[in-house]
Amino acid sequence: MPTPAERKALLFFAVVLVLGASTRAYRVLHSRAPSDSKARSALEAQIKAADSARRSGLKKPKRERKQRTPPKPSGPVDLDVAAEKEIEALRHVGPTLARRIVSDRDSFGPFG
């Protein structure tokens, strides 16, 4: 059970809530809305502009992707003697990894 002080606080908040809601409702029901007609005309103008832009067919130019895929290797690739481009042609191996493989091989010798 709430204490008498808590009841007073709850009653106060309830009264404030009811007064605020009734004030908002009164303003909505009794306000003249000249801004609504302005807003509607502005919205209609914006819709017309958007529709005319769609009809004109203005589109962003599509960027063409560069085809950087090197040819697939015909058989197994020996990493001890393969060039960087041959290693890069392997699936899931990009230019950075191929470069690292070649530099590691050059620094520390063949893998096998």
C-alpha angles and dihedrals in degrees: 000000000000118000120243090259091052091049090053091049092049091048090050092051091046091051092048090049093050093046092049093048093047091049091053092047092050092050092050094048098043103037123107108227110213088147090060092064090047091048092049093050091047090049092050091050091050092049091050091051092050093047092049090050090052092049093049089062097231106168134168111257111254115239114231115228118234113244099228097158109124118216115282116254114256095221143353116327119224105218090199093068106014121119121238093257092052091052091046089055090066118101115266092011117114131188094270095053092044090052091049092050092051093046091048090050091049092048102042104022132245121339100228 
